[in-house]
Amino acid sequence: MNNNAPNTTYAVTNIENNLDNPIFQIIGKIADELSLEAYVIGGYVRDFFLKRDLNDIDVTVIGDGIKLAEEVGKAVGAKVTVYKTFGTAALRYKYNDTHCDVEFVGARKESYDPSSRKPAVEVGSLIDDQNRRDFTINAMAFALNKSNYGQLIDPFDGVGDLGKKIIRTPLDPNKTFSDDPLRMMRAVRFATQLDFEILPETLQSIAENAPRLEIISMERIATELEKIMKSNNPARGFELLDKSLLLEQFFPEMIALKGVDKVGKNAHKDNFIHTLKVLENITPNTNDLWLRWAALLHDVGKPKSKRYNESHGFTFHGHEIIGAKMVPTIFRRLKLPMDDRMKFVQKLVVLHLRPIALVEDVVTDSAVRRLLFDASDDIDNLMMLCDADITSGDSNKVKRYLQNFELVRKKIVEIEQKDHIRNFQPPIDGQIIMQTYDIEPCSTVGDIKAQIKDAILDGTIQNDYNQAFKLMEQLAANYGLIKRLHPNNFTL
């Protein structure tokens, strides 16, 4: 028996009184005048039952969808945008101070070439259109014509699957996913966003067809990945991406984190499981997509830094530096932005061990100053990442670390109030050094600047111009520099 075969008797439920957006009656009335059939289909119907926001409306038309859109646009005074290449048209309609985007398309059936996800399209019936949908929960339709207004057309029991909280395909999943492999990413995305389960045979089909993802552009994959990362539980999304074998198709660095090596009684934790736990920990505390990315990538350098010796067991020295160097490569391949957002992730990856080192050592003013200087305005995000990074199964250890992080936070506030280190610029810059000693840019200028900065961060001198100038004179003398100008001879 094929569980995915259409029901011969459609599930029909009349919800006429609930389709209260006037656009539906307008569409139905004009469809009747043009002798067309019109149905709202897909995401709107699904979200109607899930009581989610209903701002995107897809209308399938048996006949000329563009003609219907143009006539509806005239009736409501909305501009209609026609996409002839795709045979679709769209307009925006305002209802109850909310803008609804309405897209019209003629019902169609599709056939695919194995080398492309772009189908050959033919005019079709409503059931043809529902057959081509990705999942049963997206294949439901509400009728809009007067004769059957508000009836639910549900040939694959999408309502039942909503109740069971499952993701499955209308037809054979192997055909569905082979035809359009992006649907595999969408299955994971919907399961993550809705907290649904992917039916076992559907998940198995995804795993079997995972290599087909190679015909999908990385931009399309990145769009689905972003929606997973923005969900309430992105860690579960990555578990499903791994379980379905999709992750290994485009994210080898994450796959490399998996597994545990053992030498005798020595073993290290599974860094893939740890990473997803960190992502899970940070998610309730931030909607910042790039802070979540920092959580996902914070240990990405561990596989390349892993070493073993008898005295220390497994070590991952320098993994934060290696990981930070890997971030641009990962972002470039995944078509993520190569701008300040990437640099933010890179910065948090390279700094994520610093607060932990403070916890394990004496929290000195100097160390806090340097942390503040390096983290600057991202210090709060860094501390949030460090909180999430404590994933030990030992509750006492977790409690101790989190308490110590609070001590670090108090010290940060104290130092910031006293020394104003965050985003500070040393009072002596390269221009002052060059003018004072009448020299050109050179490594000596950089060395003097660095030593002045270090002296301020170490607390040897205050963040004060006169103290910094005096130290500059001492340092310059060590380099054999002769002062040409008095500091009052130039303008700061």
Buried (B, 14 or more C-beta within 10 A) or exposed (E): EEEBEBEEEBBEEBBBEEBEBEBBBBBBBBBBEBEBBBBBBBBBBBBBBEEEEBBEBBBBBBBBBBBBBBBBBEEBEBEBEBEEEEBBBBBBBEBEEEEBEBBBBBBBBBEBEEEEBEBEBEEBEBBBBBBBBBBBBBBBBBBBBEEBBBBBBBBBBBBEBBEEEBBBBBBBBBBBBBBBBBBBBBBBBBBBBBEBBBBEBBBBBBEBBBEBBEBBEBEBBBBBBBBBBBBEBBBBBBBBBBBBBBBBBBBEBBBBBBEEEEEEEEEBBBBBBBBBBBBBBBBEEBEBBBBBBBBBBBBBBBBBBBEEEEEEBBBBEEBBBBBBBBBBEBBEBBBBEEEEBBBBBBBBBBBBBBBBEBBEEEBEBEBBBBBBBBBBEBBEBBBBBBBBBBBEEEEEEBEBBEEBBEEBBEBBEEBBEEBEBBEBEBBBBEEBBBBBBEBEEEEBBEBBBEBBBEBBBBBEBEBEBEBBBEBBEEBBEEEEBEEEEEBEEEEE
